[in-house]
């Protein structure tokens, strides 16, 4: 193993390693899985790389080969959104996803956060065991769906609202 970044954190469990070192990520594995997942179908490699660069990544490795991934999108002070969690099918059923979630929750920069949120279609029990529960006040949460775009250009969809029209006219 090479030298790790001083801000990197690692946890060992037998032959398995969880690491936050972004240089260790095997992007072919991560992109290959996520681009066919139900939540990130078609994500480009460029958009994924930017998402990871602005998150704390958690790579799961077995004997140096990447077998899982997750990331925390966070301000490192009060809030984190846990996203893109997966363990390759060949390594499921060993408690590795639960361990990866636990590692994220124990991360020194994330341990004292006031709120963690996530979205899942099919892994509620996994997250329940880690202390997650349905939103306490779901009526206080809102979501804005952005238009689909490739993201590689850095230009998102044009947003035109009454407020932005008025703001532009007064400028």
Residue, then its C-alpha position, 0 to 999 in steps of 0.5 A: x500500500x502506498x502513502x495515504x493522505x494525512x486527512x484519510x481515515x481507514x478501518x480494517x476488519x479481517x481482509x476488508x478495508x474502508x478508506x476515505x482516500x479518494x486516490x484509492x478509488x477504482x473509478x471503473x468499479x464505482x462508475x460501473x455500478x452507479x451508472x446502472x443503479x436505480x438512483x444514478x442511472x446514466x450518470x457520467x463519469x465526469x459528474x460522478x468525479x465532481x460529486x466525489x470530489x465534493x464529498x467524503x468518499x468511503x471505499x470498501x476494499x477486499x485484498x486491494x480490490x474495490x467491492x463497495x462505496x458510499x459518500x457523505x455530502x457534508x458541511x462537516x459541522x452540522x449536516x450530512x447526506x449519505x449517498x451512493x451506498x453499494x456493495x458488489x453482489x459477490x460480497x453481500x451478506x457479510x455485514x459489509x454495508x452495515x460496517x461501511x455505514x458504521x465507519x462513516x458514522x464514526x468518522x472523526x469529522x462526522x461523529x458530532x453532526x446534528x443531522x444525517x439524511x439519506x434516501x433508499x428504496x430497499x435498504x430501510x432495515x440496514x439504515x434502521x440498525x444504524x439509527x436512521x428513522x423516517x423523517x420526524x417532520x416530513x412536512x418541513x422537507x421539500x425537494x426541487x427536481x432539477x432538469x436532467x443535464x450532463x453536468x460536464x459543462x458546469x451549466x445547469x438548466x436555466x431557472x426562470x421564476x417570477x422572483x428571478x425575472x423581477x430581480x433581472x428587470x430591476x438590476 
